[in-house]
Structure formats: C-alpha cells, structure tokens
Amino acid sequence: MHCYVSTIPGSINNLFQNKEPWQIAAMTSTATLATVWLWNFIYQDESLLERGKKQLFRLARYIPSVRDRISKELGDINENFEKDVIRRLKDAKFIVQLPKSGLKNENIKNLINEFIHLGDYDWKGGRVSGAVYRTNSELAELMGEVYALASYTNPLHPDVFPGICKMEAEVVRIACHLFNGDKASCGTMTTGGTESILLACKAYRDYAREVRGIRKPEIVLPVTAHAAFDKAAQYLNIKIRSVPVNQHSFTVCIKTMKKSITNNTIMLVGSAPNFPYGTLDNIEAISKLGVKYGIPVHVDACLGGFLACFMSDAGFPLPPFDFRLPGVTSISADTHKYGYAPKGSSLILYRNKEYRHYQYCVTTNWPGGIYGSPTISGSRAGGIIATCWSTLMFYGHDEYVKSTKKIIETTRYIERKLREMNGIFVFGTPATSVIAIGSNNFHIYRLSEALSGKGWNLNTLQFPSGIHICITHVHTEPGVADEFLEDVKTELEIIMQSRSTPVEGKLAMYGMSQSIPDRSVVGDFTRCFLDSMYYTEENETHE
C-alpha cells in the first residue's frame, strides 16, 4: 500500500513535465471544476436512480402510443371529475356575470342557504370525518353578529384598529399558556394550519441562513407529517428528508431521524398527532435530538392540539409534547378545529421572539414607506380574529375540558369496538381523535365505498391503503357512534363473503394510482381534480 501511495507524487510530476505554467493552471482549474460539477451532479436533492427514473418517464411520454394513452386517460378522468361535480351541484344555477341590478337581501340569503346544503353528506349529523368540529346554533348566531361588527377591520392598521390587535395578542397568549409556554413564548394568528407550518419553515430557513450560514436548508420529518411541509418546501426551496415510521406503532423512527440529520438541517418535525393514523410521535426523543444538535424542533399539533392541551384535565394524560420539553421551539395548532372557531384561524407559537422575528417579512426601502408584515397576508380579516377570540370566551376552559372528555371517550369506544371486528385492524394507537383502519383480508377501499353508500364520508390513506375517521363533537351526539359501528359491522359481513371483489368507482382509480411508478401522471390526475372545483356550466346563465 505504501508503495502505491509513494508513486502518486511521481505520477503527477510526470503528468506536468514539460508543461507551461499557464497549461498547468488550466489543467488544474479544469480538473477542479469538473470534480465540483460531478459532485453536484451526483449529490443533488434526489438520487441518481430517482432522477434516472424521472428522465425515463419523461422520455417515454414522447413515444406516440404512450403519449396518446396518457392523454386519453387524462381526458376520461377529467370528464369523470366534471360529471361528479355536476351530480353534486344537481340543478343549481351558475351565476357567471354580475346581475344588472343588485339582488335583494332575502334572495341572496336563500341562494347562500341553497348552496351550503348542496352535496350528499349530512355534515351536521356527524356523517363526515373531521371537517366540521362542532355545531352550536347559539354560537353560530353570535359568530354572525361578531363578524358583522368586525367585518371591515384589519390588523394591518394597528393605529386604526387597536382592539383587533389586542384580541389577536390575547388569543396568542391564551394558547401559549395552554401549551405551557413561559413569559417569553409568543406567536401569531394565521389563516390555517398550512400557513402556520409554512411560516415556521420560513422562520427556521431564515434563522439558519443568518445564524448558521446554511445555504441549502433541509427539514427532517416523518413520512406521516402533514403535506403542508412539502408545500412549504416547494415555496421556500427547502429539501425534505423523510423518515419512515415504526412498523407497529406508526410513529417516527427516532434512530433513522438521527441518521438523517446533516449540517444543513434547519428543523426537526414531530406530529401531535399525525393526520393519517392519529398516532403521537415521540416528541420527547425528538426534543433531545434538537437539544443535542442545536436544531429547532417544530411540533405540528394543528389537528389535535386543542384536544391534547386539555386531555390531562379531562383524565387522559399524554406524554409531554409542548414547551415543557426544552428542545421544542415552535408549535402549530388550529383554533378552527377543536378550538371550534369559524374556519380560517390557526396559531403558530414560538418559544421566544428571536424565532418569531425570522417569520416576519420586513421591507425598509419601499417608496410607500417601511413595510412590515407578521404573516403571509398583508391585510387580514379582523372579523376572523374577533370570532376566534369570541369562541374562546364563549366556551371557556371548563367547557373545553368537558368537550374533550366526550370526544376522547367516544374515540376510544369506537376504537375498542372496531378492534373486536373480524377482517380489519387499527393502525397503531390513536392518541387523540383519529382512528385509522386497514385490512389484510380485502381491499379496505371497498369498506370506504360501502360506507359512502350509507352516507358516511371517511378519509382515504395510501402507502399502505387505509381509511380513517376523525371523531369530532358531532360524533358524540346520542346514537351517532353506534350507528357508525353498526354500519361498519354490516358492511364487513357482506365484504368478507366476497373478499377478492375489486374496488369500483372513484376509489378504484385512487387505489390504482398507488401502483403507477410515474408519479407525475398521478400529479396530472390531481390537477384534473383541482380543475373540477372551478367548473361552471358552458351554457352560462345570470340573473
């Protein structure tokens, strides 16, 4: 070995023998640039194998038969999506031009009432997973009055509307107390969980750039973390390093998370709980990793945060997941879910103002003046802030504890009964209100399809296939849980008699999409679905 090493200098000297200085400099520069290029080519965000597969799929689309087949499939799918929209909207008229004269108030209210009740599912009666977290006619009336009072206010102008800013500050401080923050803890309200998550990613990206000099930021998170992190990564040019979950618990694998940390890691993520399975990641272990490596830890509690913070008082203690853990530097939690506020409100909380400062967007050289904005939106709806504040005041601590107790008891009752049924299993251990089920005996989408026929709207999962129900306050009403369990039991008995029958309808396409290796095609399917949300009739009518 020593012999080989000793010959290297000689080989290099022979290579440059009789070369002019400029030639040596040119060869050295070329070799260095080539090495850098090769390094960057190999060590990109995606592996050579992944990039090779994607390039292969792109080239395949130039083959006429492949291109025509994909175009036909996309055309058929787009047509099916539009037909589904037309069916849901039934005989509703489309108004695509301004009416010549303004409509009367009563006419407008009648149309709004008609539009709200279009669709197949009884969301007020608890037939939907999640989506609607509580119905209360008294609160709804109050919300209408409060929003009317605050509908034209805007916290962008704190000198004009100081009371709106006061209410936002109070909502943030209340939440900081609920999640065991100290006096230094802080935050802002946002329009929803996605914005809360995106802002946390923005804050840590900018913090890492300025404090640690990181130019190629990476986030380490569980594969079960909300898709909003991927959206943030797309918007903010951040690389995602996904960590698998443990096979039986469906919580993030801490050992793999540790191995995924690099010099470019700007944040670690844990869910409390995650959306797909409702399981609680080991936030305490993630916190220790954050402390050890000096990396901020974000806890996504958007879904169940306003249950989790009351569970101990309700008699269902959880492992620590909030600011009690020294490594946890931020928490996202949705007030418009189990906080029962109207849609459009969430919170991003930080351990201290240093992190929040990096969330802010500040422009100092604009001719219009110095501009500072705490969140993505400039102007914000003061009415949403006021209704969120009013909801917290309306219910108070004791009612939130009481509601949490009912929801957790109902969740655990349904979970226990589902585990007793043949042909299905429950993924992991639900921490708050989500119960995910799968099957080793038949395609679980058949059960989802059958329950849909009985008026139940559940969430479908993939990799692996599953379905889940998110229990809300409406499911705690008398008879709702038992009706759901009875329908599951009835349909299971039918399905188990013909286990090999394939899935039909929309879910057949959803199941098929998991087997398509070219995920860009699945992306095209999704774009068709999103397009269908903006469908209007070609034969346009207006008042």
Beta strands, then each sheet from edge to edge (+ up, - down):
strand 1: 186-190
strand 2: 218-222
strand 3: 239-243
strand 4: 265-271
strand 5: 297-300
strand 6: 328-333
strand 7: 346-350
strand 8: 361-363
strand 9: 371-373
strand 10: 425-426
strand 11: 434-438
strand 12: 459-461
strand 13: 466-470
sheet 1: 1+ 7- 6+ 5+ 4+ 2+ 3+
sheet 2: 8+ 9-
sheet 3: 10+ 11- 13+ 12-
end
